[in-house]
């Protein structure tokens, strides 16, 4: 088991990508703590992990609230004695054309997708530095390095706020890796391509989902969409000691996006 007896926090861990990561980590021996704003989804997610033989707990947490995060991290340490792994996965999106993106749209996306990563890492860092060990993995996006053409199936509504936030996550990863590396804490990043999750499907009509998926298949070298398990596996690599000499790195998990190669 690659995470035997590790304590792992996964934000947005009760559904979608976060749940896939939580399931994999638990199967690899970690005690997983699901931190999710949707408190109603936590009990079912925790129970499914336990039914599979894993160890899990969860708390309703808003990653935009700095004081709430500090209290949450303290509670995890009080319960488990330490925190070994933080997966910054919580995210939102509002696809709008640049010209009609409101300040509210901008603030919501940047607050969760970028500021949330900053706040969560800032809250966990003192605990990891104290123990001279930690693994932080940030979930960015392929949109963090290249914008999809506007008004296409790849970006039907526009992604100025989302792409800006995810680009920020990539640079934040590099900065945090430099600052925390001397204390034994690695910070790496995963930039996923297109994966169909309940969250991504909820932002589009069924017709748009179908068009988007067909478009993505045509721009992926491997000619297919990835599974959430294929996305969770590289996250496991960065969270485990297999990556002990890797930090500040962003790994694209996108099947070979031909429009970015």
LINCORGI-V802439 format. One record per helix or strand of 3 or more residues. SS is the DSSP state (helix for helix, strand for strand). FROM is the first residue (numbers start at 1). LEN is the number of residues. Records with the same first field share a line. If there is no record, write none. Layout:
BEGIN
SS: FROM-LEN  FROM-LEN
END
This chain:
BEGIN
strand: 7-5  31-6  55-6  85-4  134-6  185-8  250-4
helix: 16-12  39-13  66-15  98-3  103-29  142-3  160-22  198-5  206-14  228-12  241-3  258-3
END
